[in-house]
Amino acid sequence: MATTAFQLLDFDGDPRGRRYAPVDRERAYGHWLAIRSLARTASDLGIAEGTLRAWARDDEWRQRAEQADREAGAVALRSLVSVATNEVAKSLQVVVNLRDDERVAPKVRLDAAIFVLGIWGIAPAKVSEVTIRPEVNKDANRPDISNELLRELTTQQLSLAENAIRNGNWSEFIASLDSRQREIWRATQDQDL
């Protein structure tokens, strides 16, 4: 049994035999914490398993390990949330850039605008090929924009709809609708144009 790694305190005449310094107990705890096995820790460090079991009980190794695991989990969660938040912000910026870039195909710009409206809960949020209308506390003065109408709107009209949503004034948006769009609008609204 190798003892050079530990600071054995030999007490001549002590009936309990060898004694270990507190630093040795902490080193043993650190080793056990990494592998969570008293038998392997005993074998690796050359300390009797019974001694390790007593230290684990007296020094509350399991409780300390659970606390360390909770703290490590909280740090990992904060790190993941930070990464996810940054990725969402980057993705949203890409969508906004697509929506606002006049060189991009109109269909792509329209899809980007609908996506942005979906985030705000104004239009159905597109998820893959499935359209989901989010739960929204609807303002009584804010009209619904149907999926059918959204597909018919130009980029300029989508911009007018976004402005109307923000300021509550729908007159400019309504004035921009062509006859087909007005028919779709009328079918979904309680108000006359």
RONUTI-601611 format. One record per residue: residue number from 0; x, y negated, z negated of N, C-alpha, C, O in turn. Coordinates in steps of 0.02 Angstrom, whole numbers, always signed. Last residue first. Example, Ala and Ser with C-alpha at 12.3 -4.5 7.8 and 13.67 -1.06 7.14 Angstrom:
! RONUTI-601611
<1 <+642 +112 -354> <+684 +53 -357> <+645 -2 -394> <+670 -57 -402>>,
<0 <+660 +284 -390> <+615 +225 -390> <+660 +165 -390> <+712 +166 -423>>,
This chain:
! RONUTI-601611
<192 <-3317 -2437 +2219> <-3259 -2476 +2243> <-3282 -2544 +2265> <-3242 -2585 +2286>>,
<191 <-3395 -2385 +2065> <-3396 -2400 +2136> <-3335 -2441 +2155> <-3305 -2474 +2113>>,
<190 <-3355 -2253 +1949> <-3363 -2323 +1967> <-3365 -2332 +2042> <-3338 -2290 +2079>>,
<189 <-3325 -2126 +1922> <-3392 -2147 +1904> <-3406 -2218 +1926> <-3463 -2241 +1924>>,
<188 <-3229 -2028 +2038> <-3238 -2085 +1993> <-3312 -2099 +1979> <-3355 -2085 +2021>>,
<187 <-3213 -1935 +2136> <-3187 -1918 +2068> <-3198 -1974 +2017> <-3180 -1967 +1959>>,
<186 <-3264 -1984 +2252> <-3289 -1919 +2230> <-3266 -1903 +2158> <-3297 -1862 +2124>>,
<185 <-3188 -2099 +2272> <-3259 -2106 +2251> <-3285 -2040 +2222> <-3323 -2040 +2173>>,
<184 <-3067 -2040 +2318> <-3069 -2080 +2256> <-3141 -2083 +2229> <-3152 -2071 +2170>>,
<183 <-3107 -1987 +2440> <-3082 -1942 +2387> <-3086 -1977 +2320> <-3106 -1947 +2270>>,
<182 <-3139 -2107 +2503> <-3191 -2055 +2494> <-3170 -2007 +2439> <-3210 -1988 +2397>>,
<181 <-3017 -2170 +2505> <-3072 -2200 +2467> <-3127 -2149 +2454> <-3157 -2148 +2400>>,
<180 <-2946 -2089 +2593> <-2925 -2091 +2523> <-2980 -2120 +2478> <-2989 -2098 +2422>>,
<179 <-3016 -2122 +2711> <-3016 -2053 +2686> <-2997 -2051 +2612> <-3029 -2015 +2573>>,
<178 <-2988 -2262 +2721> <-3057 -2238 +2714> <-3059 -2166 +2687> <-3101 -2151 +2645>>,
<177 <-2845 -2302 +2614> <-2880 -2301 +2678> <-2948 -2268 +2668> <-2965 -2248 +2612>>,
<176 <-2802 -2411 +2478> <-2827 -2346 +2501> <-2859 -2351 +2570> <-2895 -2399 +2584>>,
<175 <-2770 -2534 +2427> <-2722 -2503 +2472> <-2747 -2438 +2502> <-2715 -2412 +2549>>,
<174 <-2868 -2567 +2335> <-2867 -2603 +2399> <-2820 -2571 +2450> <-2830 -2579 +2510>>,
<173 <-2827 -2489 +2228> <-2888 -2471 +2263> <-2890 -2505 +2332> <-2912 -2475 +2381>>,
<172 <-2711 -2561 +2189> <-2706 -2492 +2210> <-2768 -2472 +2252> <-2761 -2443 +2306>>,
<171 <-2767 -2684 +2154> <-2718 -2681 +2208> <-2711 -2610 +2235> <-2706 -2599 +2295>>,
<170 <-2854 -2645 +2045> <-2880 -2676 +2106> <-2831 -2671 +2165> <-2853 -2656 +2221>>,
<169 <-2818 -2597 +1923> <-2821 -2549 +1977> <-2840 -2581 +2044> <-2840 -2547 +2095>>,
<168 <-2730 -2635 +1786> <-2763 -2670 +1841> <-2760 -2626 +1904> <-2707 -2618 +1934>>,
<167 <-2654 -2575 +1687> <-2727 -2568 +1684> <-2765 -2602 +1740> <-2827 -2599 +1741>>,
<166 <-2517 -2568 +1685> <-2548 -2632 +1667> <-2625 -2630 +1666> <-2656 -2679 +1646>>,
<165 <-2483 -2430 +1708> <-2448 -2470 +1657> <-2488 -2531 +1635> <-2492 -2546 +1576>>,
<164 <-2567 -2395 +1810> <-2568 -2356 +1748> <-2537 -2396 +1692> <-2562 -2396 +1636>>,
<163 <-2527 -2485 +1907> <-2595 -2489 +1881> <-2601 -2451 +1815> <-2636 -2473 +1769>>,
<162 <-2397 -2437 +1933> <-2406 -2504 +1905> <-2476 -2511 +1874> <-2483 -2540 +1820>>,
<161 <-2431 -2311 +1988> <-2390 -2316 +1927> <-2398 -2383 +1893> <-2406 -2387 +1832>>,
<160 <-2501 -2356 +2101> <-2536 -2317 +2049> <-2498 -2318 +1984> <-2528 -2326 +1930>>,
<159 <-2398 -2416 +2172> <-2455 -2458 +2149> <-2494 -2422 +2094> <-2517 -2453 +2046>>,
<158 <-2323 -2302 +2198> <-2294 -2355 +2158> <-2349 -2401 +2131> <-2346 -2422 +2073>>,
<157 <-2413 -2237 +2281> <-2394 -2206 +2217> <-2363 -2258 +2171> <-2376 -2257 +2110>>,
<156 <-2412 -2326 +2388> <-2473 -2317 +2349> <-2459 -2284 +2281> <-2490 -2301 +2231>>,
<155 <-2281 -2306 +2434> <-2302 -2372 +2411> <-2365 -2366 +2367> <-2369 -2399 +2315>>,
<154 <-2289 -2172 +2474> <-2243 -2191 +2420> <-2263 -2259 +2391> <-2262 -2268 +2330>>,
<153 <-2463 -2130 +2497> <-2396 -2147 +2521> <-2353 -2165 +2461> <-2377 -2171 +2405>>,
<152 <-2574 -1995 +2456> <-2546 -2062 +2444> <-2477 -2070 +2474> <-2437 -2023 +2476>>,
<151 <-2620 -1865 +2465> <-2634 -1911 +2521> <-2598 -1978 +2515> <-2592 -2014 +2564>>,
<150 <-2595 -1804 +2345> <-2561 -1777 +2405> <-2569 -1824 +2465> <-2527 -1822 +2511>>,
<149 <-2682 -1876 +2263> <-2610 -1884 +2255> <-2572 -1859 +2316> <-2523 -1889 +2337>>,
<148 <-2807 -1825 +2304> <-2789 -1894 +2320> <-2713 -1904 +2314> <-2683 -1938 +2356>>,
<147 <-2796 -1695 +2252> <-2808 -1705 +2323> <-2788 -1776 +2344> <-2755 -1785 +2395>>,
<146 <-2785 -1717 +2116> <-2728 -1687 +2153> <-2735 -1700 +2228> <-2687 -1715 +2262>>,
<145 <-2854 -1878 +2069> <-2858 -1807 +2084> <-2796 -1783 +2120> <-2760 -1822 +2151>>,
<144 <-2837 -1979 +1939> <-2815 -1975 +2009> <-2812 -1900 +2024> <-2773 -1863 +1994>>,
<143 <-2956 -2057 +1832> <-2916 -1999 +1851> <-2895 -2005 +1924> <-2932 -2033 +1965>>,
<142 <-2943 -2224 +1762> <-2974 -2173 +1803> <-2926 -2114 +1815> <-2866 -2121 +1809>>,
<141 <-2950 -2294 +1606> <-2903 -2270 +1656> <-2935 -2214 +1697> <-2954 -2162 +1670>>,
<140 <-3034 -2326 +1505> <-3030 -2373 +1561> <-2984 -2350 +1617> <-2979 -2382 +1669>>,
<139 <-3016 -2228 +1409> <-3081 -2232 +1442> <-3079 -2278 +1503> <-3118 -2269 +1550>>,
<138 <-2873 -2132 +1414> <-2898 -2199 +1401> <-2963 -2206 +1441> <-2964 -2192 +1501>>,
<137 <-2860 -1969 +1357> <-2875 -2013 +1413> <-2903 -2079 +1388> <-2949 -2082 +1347>>,
<136 <-2739 -1884 +1299> <-2791 -1924 +1270> <-2807 -1978 +1321> <-2771 -2028 +1327>>,
<135 <-2708 -1738 +1390> <-2695 -1809 +1383> <-2753 -1841 +1347> <-2811 -1826 +1362>>,
<134 <-2630 -1591 +1435> <-2680 -1620 +1390> <-2661 -1692 +1378> <-2605 -1707 +1358>>,
<133 <-2584 -1579 +1609> <-2569 -1582 +1538> <-2627 -1611 +1498> <-2668 -1649 +1524>>,
<132 <-2622 -1468 +1730> <-2641 -1535 +1707> <-2629 -1536 +1632> <-2660 -1498 +1595>>,
<131 <-2515 -1387 +1838> <-2543 -1385 +1771> <-2561 -1457 +1751> <-2518 -1501 +1756>>,
<130 <-2492 -1289 +1977> <-2505 -1356 +1953> <-2541 -1351 +1887> <-2591 -1315 +1880>>,
<129 <-2364 -1187 +2039> <-2423 -1191 +1997> <-2432 -1262 +1973> <-2384 -1292 +1949>>,
<128 <-2245 -1171 +2099> <-2301 -1179 +2144> <-2367 -1184 +2105> <-2420 -1186 +2135>>,
<127 <-2156 -1255 +1979> <-2148 -1209 +2035> <-2206 -1221 +2084> <-2215 -1277 +2107>>,
<126 <-2262 -1361 +1916> <-2214 -1312 +1892> <-2211 -1258 +1944> <-2258 -1220 +1953>>,
<125 <-2314 -1525 +1910> <-2301 -1468 +1953> <-2247 -1425 +1922> <-2193 -1449 +1903>>,
<124 <-2440 -1597 +1815> <-2369 -1581 +1818> <-2359 -1520 +1861> <-2391 -1469 +1851>>,
<123 <-2561 -1710 +1877> <-2544 -1641 +1857> <-2469 -1630 +1864> <-2439 -1650 +1914>>,
<122 <-2536 -1876 +1814> <-2551 -1830 +1868> <-2535 -1760 +1843> <-2500 -1751 +1793>>,
<121 <-2510 -1926 +1688> <-2557 -1961 +1732> <-2581 -1915 +1787> <-2640 -1915 +1805>>,
<120 <-2411 -1886 +1606> <-2477 -1859 +1593> <-2531 -1891 +1636> <-2591 -1883 +1623>>,
<119 <-2283 -1918 +1632> <-2322 -1968 +1595> <-2392 -1943 +1578> <-2428 -1975 +1540>>,
<118 <-2252 -1809 +1710> <-2219 -1817 +1645> <-2257 -1866 +1601> <-2262 -1856 +1540>>,
<117 <-2328 -1838 +1823> <-2345 -1781 +1781> <-2313 -1784 +1712> <-2344 -1765 +1663>>,
<116 <-2258 -1944 +1877> <-2326 -1956 +1851> <-2348 -1899 +1806> <-2382 -1911 +1756>>,
<115 <-2146 -1871 +1916> <-2139 -1924 +1866> <-2207 -1940 +1835> <-2213 -1948 +1775>>,
<114 <-2206 -1787 +2012> <-2173 -1759 +1954> <-2167 -1810 +1898> <-2181 -1796 +1840>>,
<113 <-2247 -1880 +2105> <-2298 -1840 +2070> <-2268 -1810 +2007> <-2301 -1807 +1955>>,
<112 <-2121 -1923 +2148> <-2167 -1971 +2115> <-2221 -1933 +2076> <-2237 -1952 +2020>>,
<111 <-2073 -1805 +2205> <-2037 -1835 +2149> <-2082 -1884 +2111> <-2082 -1885 +2050>>,
<110 <-2166 -1788 +2309> <-2160 -1737 +2256> <-2125 -1765 +2194> <-2144 -1751 +2138>>,
<109 <-2134 -1904 +2382> <-2200 -1895 +2354> <-2198 -1844 +2297> <-2226 -1856 +2244>>,
<108 <-2003 -1875 +2422> <-2016 -1934 +2380> <-2083 -1928 +2346> <-2090 -1945 +2287>>,
<107 <-2029 -1764 +2501> <-1986 -1757 +2442> <-1998 -1815 +2394> <-2002 -1805 +2333>>,
<106 <-2107 -1823 +2600> <-2135 -1769 +2559> <-2095 -1760 +2495> <-2123 -1750 +2441>>,
<105 <-2016 -1917 +2660> <-2075 -1939 +2623> <-2105 -1885 +2578> <-2128 -1900 +2523>>,
<104 <-1841 -1890 +2636> <-1903 -1872 +2671> <-1964 -1891 +2629> <-1963 -1882 +2568>>,
<103 <-1739 -2031 +2597> <-1762 -1963 +2582> <-1829 -1952 +2617> <-1868 -1998 +2625>>,
<102 <-1716 -2163 +2613> <-1686 -2119 +2663> <-1709 -2047 +2654> <-1700 -2006 +2699>>,
<101 <-1766 -2228 +2503> <-1806 -2231 +2565> <-1777 -2187 +2620> <-1812 -2175 +2670>>,
<100 <-1768 -2175 +2343> <-1723 -2179 +2401> <-1763 -2174 +2466> <-1791 -2121 +2481>>,
<99 <-1854 -2153 +2237> <-1841 -2222 +2257> <-1797 -2229 +2319> <-1790 -2285 +2345>>,
<98 <-1859 -2014 +2219> <-1921 -2052 +2229> <-1907 -2121 +2259> <-1945 -2144 +2302>>,
<97 <-1725 -1985 +2194> <-1758 -1958 +2253> <-1820 -1998 +2270> <-1833 -2015 +2328>>,
<96 <-1710 -2052 +2071> <-1670 -2072 +2129> <-1701 -2047 +2194> <-1703 -2083 +2244>>,
<95 <-1798 -1977 +1993> <-1812 -2048 +2005> <-1773 -2073 +2065> <-1799 -2111 +2105>>,
<94 <-1729 -1854 +1995> <-1797 -1859 +2021> <-1815 -1931 +2038> <-1842 -1945 +2091>>,
<93 <-1609 -1890 +1932> <-1608 -1864 +2000> <-1676 -1871 +2032> <-1682 -1893 +2090>>,
<92 <-1659 -1924 +1806> <-1628 -1976 +1847> <-1624 -1954 +1920> <-1634 -1994 +1965>>,
<91 <-1699 -1799 +1762> <-1750 -1850 +1773> <-1722 -1906 +1816> <-1758 -1934 +1859>>,
<90 <-1573 -1739 +1748> <-1622 -1713 +1796> <-1676 -1764 +1812> <-1695 -1772 +1870>>,
<89 <-1516 -1816 +1646> <-1485 -1814 +1712> <-1535 -1791 +1765> <-1539 -1820 +1820>>,
<88 <-1607 -1787 +1542> <-1598 -1857 +1565> <-1567 -1859 +1634> <-1589 -1897 +1677>>,
<87 <-1585 -1650 +1529> <-1651 -1675 +1548> <-1645 -1746 +1575> <-1676 -1762 +1626>>,
<86 <-1451 -1650 +1487> <-1469 -1618 +1551> <-1537 -1643 +1575> <-1547 -1655 +1634>>,
<85 <-1459 -1714 +1363> <-1419 -1744 +1417> <-1438 -1715 +1485> <-1442 -1752 +1534>>,
<84 <-1540 -1622 +1296> <-1564 -1690 +1306> <-1525 -1724 +1362> <-1554 -1758 +1404>>,
<83 <-1455 -1509 +1294> <-1519 -1506 +1330> <-1545 -1577 +1344> <-1569 -1590 +1399>>,
<82 <-1350 -1556 +1213> <-1337 -1536 +1282> <-1401 -1537 +1323> <-1403 -1563 +1379>>,
<81 <-1422 -1578 +1094> <-1386 -1633 +1126> <-1372 -1617 +1200> <-1382 -1659 +1243>>,
<80 <-1468 -1451 +1066> <-1516 -1504 +1078> <-1483 -1562 +1114> <-1512 -1592 +1159>>,
<79 <-1345 -1386 +1044> <-1387 -1366 +1100> <-1438 -1420 +1117> <-1451 -1434 +1175>>,
<78 <-1302 -1453 +927> <-1261 -1455 +988> <-1303 -1437 +1049> <-1298 -1470 +1101>>,
<77 <-1401 -1418 +837> <-1391 -1488 +854> <-1351 -1495 +919> <-1366 -1538 +960>>,
<76 <-1377 -1278 +836> <-1441 -1304 +860> <-1434 -1378 +880> <-1458 -1398 +932>>,
<75 <-1249 -1272 +778> <-1259 -1247 +846> <-1324 -1274 +876> <-1325 -1293 +935>>,
<74 <-1279 -1324 +652> <-1230 -1359 +695> <-1240 -1337 +767> <-1240 -1379 +813>>,
<73 <-1366 -1225 +606> <-1390 -1294 +612> <-1344 -1334 +658> <-1367 -1374 +699>>,
<72 <-1281 -1113 +604> <-1340 -1114 +648> <-1366 -1184 +659> <-1385 -1202 +715>>,
<71 <-1191 -1152 +505> <-1166 -1141 +573> <-1224 -1142 +623> <-1217 -1169 +678>>,
<70 <-1280 -1153 +396> <-1246 -1215 +417> <-1220 -1209 +488> <-1225 -1256 +527>>,
<69 <-1317 -1017 +393> <-1368 -1069 +402> <-1336 -1134 +427> <-1361 -1166 +474>>,
<68 <-1191 -958 +367> <-1228 -942 +429> <-1281 -995 +444> <-1288 -1015 +501>>,
<67 <-1164 -1010 +241> <-1119 -1026 +296> <-1153 -1013 +363> <-1145 -1051 +411>>,
<66 <-1269 -947 +172> <-1266 -1020 +175> <-1221 -1042 +232> <-1239 -1088 +269>>,
<65 <-1230 -814 +187> <-1295 -836 +214> <-1296 -912 +221> <-1321 -938 +270>>,
<64 <-1107 -817 +118> <-1108 -802 +190> <-1174 -825 +221> <-1173 -852 +276>>,
<63 <-1152 -843 -11> <-1107 -891 +21> <-1107 -881 +97> <-1107 -929 +135>>,
<62 <-1225 -726 -32> <-1259 -790 -33> <-1217 -844 +1> <-1243 -885 +38>>,
<61 <-1119 -631 -24> <-1176 -628 +22> <-1213 -695 +25> <-1230 -719 +80>>,
<60 <-1031 -669 -129> <-1009 -671 -59> <-1069 -672 -11> <-1068 -710 +37>>,
<59 <-1025 -704 -270> <-1085 -711 -228> <-1068 -717 -154> <-1089 -765 -121>>,
<58 <-926 -672 -356> <-918 -735 -318> <-975 -746 -268> <-972 -793 -228>>,
<57 <-971 -549 -408> <-955 -605 -453> <-953 -672 -416> <-975 -723 -443>>,
<56 <-985 -471 -289> <-1041 -482 -337> <-1028 -545 -378> <-1072 -588 -382>>,
<55 <-859 -477 -233> <-917 -496 -193> <-977 -511 -238> <-1015 -558 -226>>,
<54 <-782 -426 -338> <-773 -495 -317> <-834 -520 -278> <-858 -576 -288>>,
<53 <-831 -294 -338> <-838 -335 -398> <-831 -409 -380> <-869 -451 -404>>,
<52 <-789 -254 -210> <-861 -253 -228> <-874 -297 -289> <-924 -333 -291>>,
<51 <-651 -263 -223> <-686 -308 -177> <-760 -311 -193> <-791 -365 -190>>,
<50 <-633 -159 -314> <-612 -227 -332> <-649 -277 -288> <-675 -327 -313>>,
<49 <-676 -52 -237> <-711 -68 -299> <-695 -139 -323> <-738 -174 -348>>,
<48 <-579 -48 -138> <-647 -67 -120> <-688 -86 -182> <-729 -131 -179>>,
<47 <-419 -118 -170> <-469 -66 -184> <-539 -92 -169> <-557 -149 -184>>,
<46 <-331 -183 -34> <-360 -196 -99> <-414 -144 -110> <-451 -127 -64>>,
<45 <-278 -189 +94> <-245 -147 +43> <-269 -162 -27> <-231 -155 -75>>,
<44 <-335 -253 +200> <-297 -293 +153> <-261 -253 +99> <-220 -279 +62>>,
<43 <-398 -153 +276> <-355 -202 +309> <-309 -238 +260> <-251 -251 +275>>,
<42 <-473 -82 +177> <-422 -48 +217> <-372 -98 +247> <-312 -87 +244>>,
<41 <-557 -184 +131> <-514 -148 +84> <-457 -114 +122> <-399 -118 +101>>,
<40 <-622 -216 +250> <-583 -267 +215> <-534 -234 +168> <-476 -254 +164>>,
<39 <-688 -96 +275> <-635 -119 +321> <-591 -172 +289> <-531 -173 +300>>,
<38 <-775 -96 +162> <-729 -40 +175> <-671 -62 +220> <-613 -47 +206>>,
<37 <-850 -213 +176> <-805 -206 +119> <-753 -152 +131> <-695 -159 +113>>,
<36 <-883 -309 +313> <-876 -239 +292> <-826 -236 +234> <-767 -253 +242>>,
<35 <-885 -429 +389> <-943 -408 +348> <-942 -333 +330> <-993 -299 +332>>,
<34 <-788 -498 +461> <-808 -431 +484> <-867 -401 +446> <-897 -353 +470>>,
<33 <-777 -627 +408> <-767 -618 +479> <-793 -550 +503> <-817 -544 +559>>,
<32 <-793 -606 +272> <-841 -648 +307> <-837 -638 +383> <-887 -639 +418>>,
<31 <-677 -534 +239> <-742 -500 +237> <-794 -539 +277> <-835 -510 +313>>,
<30 <-586 -640 +250> <-579 -581 +293> <-646 -544 +297> <-669 -525 +351>>,
<29 <-634 -726 +150> <-629 -749 +220> <-624 -691 +268> <-655 -692 +321>>,
<28 <-617 -643 +37> <-684 -665 +57> <-684 -687 +131> <-729 -670 +168>>,
<27 <-478 -634 +35> <-518 -573 +45> <-589 -591 +67> <-617 -559 +111>>,
<26 <-449 -767 +7> <-424 -737 +69> <-464 -674 +85> <-482 -662 +143>>,
<25 <-507 -776 -120> <-533 -816 -65> <-511 -788 +3> <-550 -787 +50>>,
<24 <-423 -688 -191> <-495 -674 -188> <-527 -713 -130> <-569 -685 -94>>,
<23 <-303 -754 -177> <-311 -688 -147> <-385 -670 -140> <-406 -640 -91>>,
<22 <-322 -867 -253> <-312 -876 -182> <-321 -810 -145> <-343 -809 -87>>,
<21 <-326 -814 -384> <-388 -838 -352> <-381 -848 -277> <-429 -837 -240>>,
<20 <-222 -664 -388> <-231 -736 -397> <-296 -757 -363> <-319 -723 -318>>,
<19 <-250 -507 -467> <-243 -548 -407> <-256 -621 -424> <-295 -636 -468>>,
<18 <-164 -381 -558> <-211 -436 -557> <-198 -477 -494> <-141 -481 -472>>,
<17 <-143 -205 -596> <-127 -266 -558> <-183 -318 -562> <-242 -301 -570>>,
<16 <-205 -144 -754> <-159 -139 -697> <-148 -207 -663> <-143 -258 -697>>,
<15 <-275 -143 -869> <-313 -147 -807> <-268 -145 -745> <-294 -145 -689>>,
<14 <-188 -147 -975> <-218 -82 -959> <-258 -83 -893> <-273 -31 -865>>,
<13 <-35 -226 -969> <-107 -238 -958> <-139 -171 -937> <-119 -142 -887>>,
<12 <+100 -204 -975> <+61 -184 -1032> <-13 -196 -1024> <-52 -178 -1069>>,
<11 <+140 -339 -878> <+164 -279 -911> <+120 -265 -971> <+105 -309 -1011>>,
<10 <+59 -393 -749> <+59 -405 -821> <+80 -340 -854> <+42 -292 -856>>,
<9 <+86 -465 -598> <+97 -405 -638> <+102 -424 -711> <+142 -466 -732>>,
<8 <-7 -526 -479> <+17 -548 -544> <+24 -486 -587> <-25 -457 -609>>,
<7 <+19 -543 -309> <+2 -499 -365> <+33 -526 -429> <+91 -547 -431>>,
<6 <-26 -622 -188> <+13 -644 -244> <-7 -604 -306> <-44 -627 -348>>,
<5 <-13 -534 -34> <-50 -559 -91> <-3 -577 -147> <+52 -550 -153>>,
<4 <+69 -480 +60> <+24 -533 +81> <-14 -565 +23> <-44 -618 +31>>,
<3 <+138 -377 -2> <+174 -438 +11> <+127 -495 +31> <+144 -554 +20>>,
<2 <+91 -252 -24> <+66 -305 -69> <+98 -372 -55> <+87 -420 -92>>,
<1 <+37 -104 +52> <+78 -164 +57> <+48 -219 +13> <-12 -230 +13>>,
<0 <+42 +59 +0> <+0 +0 +0> <+45 -62 +0> <+85 -72 -45>>,
